[in-house]
Amino acid sequence: MSGGCAGSVERIPYWASDGRAEGLHTLGPDGSRFRDADEAWVPVITPDGPGVLLWADSD
């Protein structure tokens, strides 16, 4: 994953909760699934497991 995209993903806050405690974390780029990325989403790793970061499609 390019440095610019990875750096952008890592600045996004993410609240995780396990039912007993919650805390602010950051997302991380999921390089193992980056080949599946599309113009409107990027695969990420969260404290809760794999996820997808979505945004409005510009088309």
Biopython code that builds the backbone (N, CA, C, O; Angstrom):
import numpy as np
from Bio.PDB.StructureBuilder import StructureBuilder

atoms = [
    (1, "MET", "N", (0.860, -1.168, 0.000)),
    (1, "MET", "CA", (0.000, 0.000, 0.000)),
    (1, "MET", "C", (0.898, 1.220, 0.000)),
    (1, "MET", "O", (1.929, 1.248, 0.673)),
    (2, "SER", "N", (0.507, 2.208, -0.745)),
    (2, "SER", "CA", (1.338, 3.398, -0.830)),
    (2, "SER", "C", (1.407, 4.108, 0.516)),
    (2, "SER", "O", (0.478, 4.026, 1.319)),
    (3, "GLY", "N", (2.506, 4.800, 0.753)),
    (3, "GLY", "CA", (2.706, 5.490, 2.022)),
    (3, "GLY", "C", (1.640, 6.528, 2.311)),
    (3, "GLY", "O", (1.213, 6.667, 3.457)),
    (4, "GLY", "N", (1.192, 7.272, 1.283)),
    (4, "GLY", "CA", (0.175, 8.291, 1.485)),
    (4, "GLY", "C", (-1.149, 7.699, 1.926)),
    (4, "GLY", "O", (-1.792, 8.218, 2.838)),
    (5, "CYS", "N", (-1.555, 6.625, 1.288)),
    (5, "CYS", "CA", (-2.817, 5.974, 1.642)),
    (5, "CYS", "C", (-2.717, 5.352, 3.033)),
    (5, "CYS", "O", (-3.635, 5.492, 3.841)),
    (6, "ALA", "N", (-1.632, 4.679, 3.311)),
    (6, "ALA", "CA", (-1.450, 4.050, 4.624)),
    (6, "ALA", "C", (-1.448, 5.098, 5.723)),
    (6, "ALA", "O", (-2.083, 4.902, 6.759)),
    (7, "GLY", "N", (-0.754, 6.197, 5.521)),
    (7, "GLY", "CA", (-0.718, 7.263, 6.509)),
    (7, "GLY", "C", (-2.087, 7.869, 6.748)),
    (7, "GLY", "O", (-2.430, 8.209, 7.880)),
    (8, "SER", "N", (-2.873, 8.006, 5.689)),
    (8, "SER", "CA", (-4.230, 8.540, 5.821)),
    (8, "SER", "C", (-5.112, 7.596, 6.626)),
    (8, "SER", "O", (-5.863, 8.036, 7.497)),
    (9, "VAL", "N", (-5.024, 6.308, 6.341)),
    (9, "VAL", "CA", (-5.824, 5.308, 7.059)),
    (9, "VAL", "C", (-5.459, 5.298, 8.536)),
    (9, "VAL", "O", (-6.342, 5.187, 9.386)),
    (10, "GLU", "N", (-4.184, 5.410, 8.853)),
    (10, "GLU", "CA", (-3.727, 5.332, 10.238)),
    (10, "GLU", "C", (-4.123, 6.554, 11.072)),
    (10, "GLU", "O", (-4.014, 6.520, 12.298)),
    (11, "ARG", "N", (-4.580, 7.630, 10.426)),
    (11, "ARG", "CA", (-5.026, 8.824, 11.167)),
    (11, "ARG", "C", (-6.510, 8.770, 11.498)),
    (11, "ARG", "O", (-7.017, 9.688, 12.142)),
    (12, "ILE", "N", (-7.218, 7.738, 11.086)),
    (12, "ILE", "CA", (-8.659, 7.646, 11.324)),
    (12, "ILE", "C", (-8.912, 7.002, 12.683)),
    (12, "ILE", "O", (-8.456, 5.884, 12.924)),
    (13, "PRO", "N", (-9.634, 7.685, 13.580)),
    (13, "PRO", "CA", (-9.932, 7.107, 14.896)),
    (13, "PRO", "C", (-10.996, 6.023, 14.800)),
    (13, "PRO", "O", (-11.880, 6.084, 13.946)),
    (14, "TYR", "N", (-10.905, 5.035, 15.677)),
    (14, "TYR", "CA", (-11.838, 3.908, 15.701)),
    (14, "TYR", "C", (-12.101, 3.537, 17.151)),
    (14, "TYR", "O", (-11.166, 3.242, 17.895)),
    (15, "TRP", "N", (-13.369, 3.550, 17.562)),
    (15, "TRP", "CA", (-13.726, 3.143, 18.923)),
    (15, "TRP", "C", (-13.992, 1.650, 18.925)),
    (15, "TRP", "O", (-14.845, 1.168, 18.179)),
    (16, "ALA", "N", (-13.285, 0.930, 19.743)),
    (16, "ALA", "CA", (-13.471, -0.516, 19.879)),
    (16, "ALA", "C", (-13.985, -0.819, 21.274)),
    (16, "ALA", "O", (-13.602, -0.161, 22.242)),
    (17, "SER", "N", (-14.857, -1.820, 21.378)),
    (17, "SER", "CA", (-15.398, -2.227, 22.663)),
    (17, "SER", "C", (-15.518, -3.739, 22.700)),
    (17, "SER", "O", (-15.983, -4.359, 21.743)),
    (18, "ASP", "N", (-15.097, -4.328, 23.812)),
    (18, "ASP", "CA", (-15.225, -5.780, 23.962)),
    (18, "ASP", "C", (-16.365, -6.144, 24.912)),
    (18, "ASP", "O", (-16.454, -7.290, 25.354)),
    (19, "GLY", "N", (-17.231, -5.191, 25.231)),
    (19, "GLY", "CA", (-18.336, -5.431, 26.143)),
    (19, "GLY", "C", (-18.003, -5.097, 27.582)),
    (19, "GLY", "O", (-18.905, -4.938, 28.404)),
    (20, "ARG", "N", (-16.726, -4.988, 27.899)),
    (20, "ARG", "CA", (-16.300, -4.631, 29.258)),
    (20, "ARG", "C", (-15.597, -3.282, 29.277)),
    (20, "ARG", "O", (-15.716, -2.526, 30.241)),
    (21, "ALA", "N", (-14.883, -2.991, 28.234)),
    (21, "ALA", "CA", (-14.128, -1.740, 28.160)),
    (21, "ALA", "C", (-14.133, -1.256, 26.714)),
    (21, "ALA", "O", (-14.290, -2.038, 25.776)),
    (22, "GLU", "N", (-13.960, 0.028, 26.565)),
    (22, "GLU", "CA", (-13.865, 0.575, 25.221)),
    (22, "GLU", "C", (-12.688, 1.527, 25.169)),
    (22, "GLU", "O", (-12.241, 2.037, 26.196)),
    (23, "GLY", "N", (-12.196, 1.761, 23.975)),
    (23, "GLY", "CA", (-11.055, 2.639, 23.840)),
    (23, "GLY", "C", (-10.877, 3.102, 22.418)),
    (23, "GLY", "O", (-11.348, 2.464, 21.477)),
    (24, "LEU", "N", (-10.200, 4.210, 22.271)),
    (24, "LEU", "CA", (-9.915, 4.789, 20.970)),
    (24, "LEU", "C", (-8.662, 4.144, 20.391)),
    (24, "LEU", "O", (-7.625, 4.082, 21.052)),
    (25, "HIS", "N", (-8.761, 3.672, 19.178)),
    (25, "HIS", "CA", (-7.649, 3.048, 18.460)),
    (25, "HIS", "C", (-7.560, 3.680, 17.074)),
    (25, "HIS", "O", (-8.348, 4.564, 16.739)),
    (26, "THR", "N", (-6.622, 3.236, 16.290)),
    (26, "THR", "CA", (-6.540, 3.669, 14.895)),
    (26, "THR", "C", (-6.711, 2.470, 13.994)),
    (26, "THR", "O", (-6.466, 1.330, 14.388)),
    (27, "LEU", "N", (-7.137, 2.750, 12.778)),
    (27, "LEU", "CA", (-7.221, 1.709, 11.762)),
    (27, "LEU", "C", (-5.838, 1.494, 11.175)),
    (27, "LEU", "O", (-4.978, 2.370, 11.266)),
    (28, "GLY", "N", (-5.627, 0.351, 10.584)),
    (28, "GLY", "CA", (-4.385, 0.067, 9.884)),
    (28, "GLY", "C", (-4.692, -0.473, 8.505)),
    (28, "GLY", "O", (-5.677, -1.192, 8.336)),
    (29, "PRO", "N", (-3.889, -0.153, 7.528)),
    (29, "PRO", "CA", (-4.106, -0.698, 6.191)),
    (29, "PRO", "C", (-3.883, -2.201, 6.193)),
    (29, "PRO", "O", (-2.971, -2.693, 6.859)),
    (30, "ASP", "N", (-4.703, -2.930, 5.458)),
    (30, "ASP", "CA", (-4.566, -4.388, 5.352)),
    (30, "ASP", "C", (-3.878, -4.702, 4.029)),
    (30, "ASP", "O", (-4.531, -4.939, 3.013)),
    (31, "GLY", "N", (-2.553, -4.698, 4.062)),
    (31, "GLY", "CA", (-1.766, -4.938, 2.855)),
    (31, "GLY", "C", (-2.023, -6.282, 2.204)),
    (31, "GLY", "O", (-1.833, -6.426, 0.996)),
    (32, "SER", "N", (-2.451, -7.268, 2.978)),
    (32, "SER", "CA", (-2.702, -8.593, 2.402)),
    (32, "SER", "C", (-3.956, -8.599, 1.523)),
    (32, "SER", "O", (-4.130, -9.502, 0.705)),
    (33, "ARG", "N", (-4.825, -7.606, 1.683)),
    (33, "ARG", "CA", (-6.048, -7.526, 0.868)),
    (33, "ARG", "C", (-6.068, -6.285, -0.024)),
    (33, "ARG", "O", (-7.093, -5.982, -0.634)),
    (34, "PHE", "N", (-4.951, -5.566, -0.108)),
    (34, "PHE", "CA", (-4.939, -4.326, -0.862)),
    (34, "PHE", "C", (-5.243, -4.537, -2.340)),
    (34, "PHE", "O", (-5.789, -3.641, -2.984)),
    (35, "ARG", "N", (-4.908, -5.686, -2.885)),
    (35, "ARG", "CA", (-5.209, -5.941, -4.302)),
    (35, "ARG", "C", (-6.714, -5.941, -4.558)),
    (35, "ARG", "O", (-7.144, -5.805, -5.703)),
    (36, "ASP", "N", (-7.520, -6.093, -3.502)),
    (36, "ASP", "CA", (-8.972, -6.066, -3.612)),
    (36, "ASP", "C", (-9.544, -4.657, -3.471)),
    (36, "ASP", "O", (-10.755, -4.474, -3.600)),
    (37, "ALA", "N", (-8.695, -3.653, -3.207)),
    (37, "ALA", "CA", (-9.172, -2.280, -3.027)),
    (37, "ALA", "C", (-9.832, -1.780, -4.303)),
    (37, "ALA", "O", (-9.510, -2.226, -5.404)),
    (38, "ASP", "N", (-10.745, -0.860, -4.137)),
    (38, "ASP", "CA", (-11.462, -0.264, -5.250)),
    (38, "ASP", "C", (-11.461, 1.241, -5.039)),
    (38, "ASP", "O", (-10.950, 1.724, -4.028)),
    (39, "GLU", "N", (-12.025, 1.987, -5.979)),
    (39, "GLU", "CA", (-11.975, 3.443, -5.851)),
    (39, "GLU", "C", (-12.792, 3.978, -4.679)),
    (39, "GLU", "O", (-12.558, 5.103, -4.238)),
    (40, "ALA", "N", (-13.728, 3.211, -4.173)),
    (40, "ALA", "CA", (-14.583, 3.698, -3.087)),
    (40, "ALA", "C", (-14.364, 2.972, -1.767)),
    (40, "ALA", "O", (-15.072, 3.252, -0.799)),
    (41, "TRP", "N", (-13.407, 2.048, -1.692)),
    (41, "TRP", "CA", (-13.147, 1.376, -0.414)),
    (41, "TRP", "C", (-11.727, 0.834, -0.340)),
    (41, "TRP", "O", (-11.100, 0.516, -1.350)),
    (42, "VAL", "N", (-11.247, 0.742, 0.887)),
    (42, "VAL", "CA", (-9.894, 0.246, 1.155)),
    (42, "VAL", "C", (-9.981, -0.770, 2.295)),
    (42, "VAL", "O", (-10.594, -0.480, 3.323)),
    (43, "PRO", "N", (-9.382, -1.952, 2.136)),
    (43, "PRO", "CA", (-9.383, -2.936, 3.221)),
    (43, "PRO", "C", (-8.497, -2.464, 4.373)),
    (43, "PRO", "O", (-7.391, -1.968, 4.158)),
    (44, "VAL", "N", (-9.001, -2.626, 5.599)),
    (44, "VAL", "CA", (-8.282, -2.190, 6.792)),
    (44, "VAL", "C", (-8.315, -3.284, 7.855)),
    (44, "VAL", "O", (-9.101, -4.229, 7.783)),
    (45, "ILE", "N", (-7.441, -3.125, 8.836)),
    (45, "ILE", "CA", (-7.434, -3.967, 10.032)),
    (45, "ILE", "C", (-7.920, -3.090, 11.180)),
    (45, "ILE", "O", (-7.436, -1.972, 11.361)),
    (46, "THR", "N", (-8.869, -3.595, 11.948)),
    (46, "THR", "CA", (-9.383, -2.889, 13.115)),
    (46, "THR", "C", (-9.065, -3.716, 14.357)),
    (46, "THR", "O", (-8.684, -4.880, 14.228)),
    (47, "PRO", "N", (-9.208, -3.158, 15.543)),
    (47, "PRO", "CA", (-9.038, -3.960, 16.754)),
    (47, "PRO", "C", (-10.044, -5.114, 16.833)),
    (47, "PRO", "O", (-9.832, -6.083, 17.561)),
    (48, "ASP", "N", (-11.142, -4.997, 16.075)),
    (48, "ASP", "CA", (-12.161, -6.046, 16.044)),
    (48, "ASP", "C", (-11.959, -7.038, 14.904)),
    (48, "ASP", "O", (-12.750, -7.969, 14.754)),
    (49, "GLY", "N", (-10.916, -6.857, 14.098)),
    (49, "GLY", "CA", (-10.645, -7.759, 12.979)),
    (49, "GLY", "C", (-10.657, -7.023, 11.650)),
    (49, "GLY", "O", (-10.614, -5.793, 11.623)),
    (50, "PRO", "N", (-10.716, -7.765, 10.541)),
    (50, "PRO", "CA", (-10.696, -7.143, 9.218)),
    (50, "PRO", "C", (-11.931, -6.273, 8.995)),
    (50, "PRO", "O", (-13.016, -6.571, 9.495)),
    (51, "GLY", "N", (-11.748, -5.201, 8.241)),
    (51, "GLY", "CA", (-12.850, -4.310, 7.915)),
    (51, "GLY", "C", (-12.599, -3.639, 6.585)),
    (51, "GLY", "O", (-11.602, -3.902, 5.913)),
    (52, "VAL", "N", (-13.516, -2.770, 6.217)),
    (52, "VAL", "CA", (-13.407, -2.024, 4.968)),
    (52, "VAL", "C", (-13.744, -0.567, 5.250)),
    (52, "VAL", "O", (-14.769, -0.271, 5.865)),
    (53, "LEU", "N", (-12.897, 0.327, 4.809)),
    (53, "LEU", "CA", (-13.131, 1.757, 4.917)),
    (53, "LEU", "C", (-13.840, 2.200, 3.642)),
    (53, "LEU", "O", (-13.330, 2.006, 2.538)),
    (54, "LEU", "N", (-15.021, 2.797, 3.805)),
    (54, "LEU", "CA", (-15.828, 3.221, 2.649)),
    (54, "LEU", "C", (-15.954, 4.718, 2.603)),
    (54, "LEU", "O", (-15.914, 5.384, 3.637)),
    (55, "TRP", "N", (-16.107, 5.254, 1.409)),
    (55, "TRP", "CA", (-16.459, 6.633, 1.233)),
    (55, "TRP", "C", (-17.301, 6.747, -0.024)),
    (55, "TRP", "O", (-17.348, 5.822, -0.836)),
    (56, "ALA", "N", (-17.967, 7.883, -0.183)),
    (56, "ALA", "CA", (-18.847, 8.075, -1.334)),
    (56, "ALA", "C", (-18.058, 7.977, -2.631)),
    (56, "ALA", "O", (-16.981, 8.560, -2.752)),
    (57, "ASP", "N", (-18.580, 7.258, -3.578)),
    (57, "ASP", "CA", (-17.961, 7.120, -4.897)),
    (57, "ASP", "C", (-18.062, 8.462, -5.612)),
    (57, "ASP", "O", (-19.121, 9.089, -5.614)),
    (58, "SER", "N", (-16.982, 8.894, -6.207)),
    (58, "SER", "CA", (-16.952, 10.202, -6.834)),
    (58, "SER", "C", (-17.570, 10.209, -8.224)),
    (58, "SER", "O", (-17.728, 11.276, -8.818)),
    (59, "ASP", "N", (-17.920, 9.054, -8.752)),
    (59, "ASP", "CA", (-18.501, 8.994, -10.115)),
    (59, "ASP", "C", (-19.916, 9.449, -10.148)),
    (59, "ASP", "O", (-20.538, 9.457, -11.210)),
]
sb = StructureBuilder()
sb.init_structure("model")
sb.init_model(0)
sb.init_chain("A")
sb.init_seg("    ")
for serial, (resi, resn, name, xyz) in enumerate(atoms, 1):
    if name == "N":
        sb.init_residue(resn, " ", resi, " ")
    sb.init_atom(name, np.array(xyz, "f"), 0.0, 1.0, " ", f" {name:<3s}", serial, name[0])
structure = sb.get_structure()
